[in-house]
Structure formats: structure tokens, C-alpha cells
Amino acid sequence: MSGRPAPTLAESIAAAHDWWREAGVDFTYHDQPAVWLADDVPVVEPVAKEPAAPAPAPRAPERPPVGGDRAGWPQDLAGFARWWLDEPSLDDGGLHPRVAPRCVAGAELLMLVTMPEAEDSETLLSGPHGRLLASFALAAGFAPDTVSRAAALPRHTAAPDWDGLAARGHGEVLLQLLALAAPKRLIVLGRGILPLLRHDLPQGAPAVSELAIQGRSMPLLSTYAPENLLQSARERAGLWQRWLEWTDRDAQ
């Protein structure tokens, strides 16, 4: 029997730690998972944010009526021609120049087209459309200085907003021009013009009607635009036939 005293509890525990440390075991492991967080810790759910209300769309500024204050509208053809070239509200600008109407009061015939030709600079209808209409007028027996020419728009425009122009009163400006010119007959050439004049006659084949202006009726013949007439001999023949029927009827 050895005379060495028995190790104390602390020495036994220290010896066991040394043993396992030498064996490479630094931690204790358990087969069952341990709960590290308390069961009563509340789970915070993310708060859903209300969708932001869409910002109101900016309102387009109201555009002034075409022609501005009617009290300032010209009362003669010479004044109208100058005003047609200078009044800012008549159009929004463009690459082509404005071109004044060529009208004399009480002309035998007034030809109203949708817009100046692309070639026009100082003289309305100076290109192929004008030559076509001049040939028509000559064949109908009119001297050049007895025929007035006007356009519904001040300048050549690629894609006119006819509905917008009507809503802003552009037709009233045209009616003012026709009242000042007071032709004995009116030919309207082109889609988009008659609605401006508050006229519901369908714009198809040439058709005869009357236009009421300031208490008087103006004989009216509506037909295709000059560019369509140039491209179609059939449409030119139809216009000529309708013209003969119109004038023959009035001559009887």
C-alpha cells in the first residue's frame, strides 16, 4: 500500500481537464439542441407601408383662343392679310413661312385649300397645286384676277391638329375671312376644312351645298384636296362634272 495521499477533488477535476485537453477535446457537445433565446421574446413583424398616392399630373396650361380677342380682328381684307402673317395665336410656328391669302372682295370665285404648298414663300399656291387650280379656273372661264385664293392654315404643316384648332375657334377666323371676301362662289378643297366652318357635309366626292355666313348664304362646292386631284384623273373629272352641273343649274 502506497504512502501517497489520495488526490483532492480539485486535483481530480484538474487532472481530468488536463487529460481531455491533451486528447484535443476543448468543448462539450450534446445531442439535443439548446434553446438560447427565451420563448417570450416577441417577434417583430415588418410594418407594411401604405403606397404613396400618385402625384397629380401637371395640368397643361390653357391655350388662348385662336385669333385672340375678337374685338381686335381686322375688318378689311388688307388688314386681315397683315394680321394673318403676324398674329401669334394663329399657329405654333414651323419650318415653313406664313403665307397671306390672295383675295379681292366680291370675287366671282374663292378657292379655299387646307394649307399653303411646301414651295410657297411669299405667294400662296405658287407650286403644282396652284397651277392645277389656275388651269381649272381658266377652263371654267375665269380671268386670273377674278379668282381669290386662301388657305385654312397660315403655313404648310405636316400634321395639323384639326380637332384642336376647331376647339380653339380657328373656324371663326376662317368665317371672318370669308365674310370679308364675300365671294359669289366658294370651292373648299380638302378634308378638315368643313368641320372648322361648322358644316357637316361629308367630305367625299364633290358635293354642292351652301354655307351660312353673317346672315347670308354662300354657294359652296366641296371636293378633294389639290394633292389628291393631281394624283387622280378620275377625281379631276368628277370635280369638273360637278362644277358643270352646279353652274348650269344656277344659270337656268
Secondary structure, 3 states (H helix, E strand, C coil): CCCCCCCCHHHHHHHHHHHHHHCCCCCCCCCCCCCCCCCCCCCCCCCCCCCCCCCCCCCCCCCCCCCCCHHHCCCCHHHHHHHHHHCHHHCCCCCCCECCCECCCCCCEEEEECCCCCCCCCCCCCCHHHHHHHHHHHHCCCCHHHEEEEECCCECCCCCCHHHHHHCCHHHHHHHHHHHHCCCCEEEECCCHHHHCCCCCCCCCCEEEEEEECCEEEEEEEECCHHHHHHCHHHHHHHHHHHHHHHHHHHC
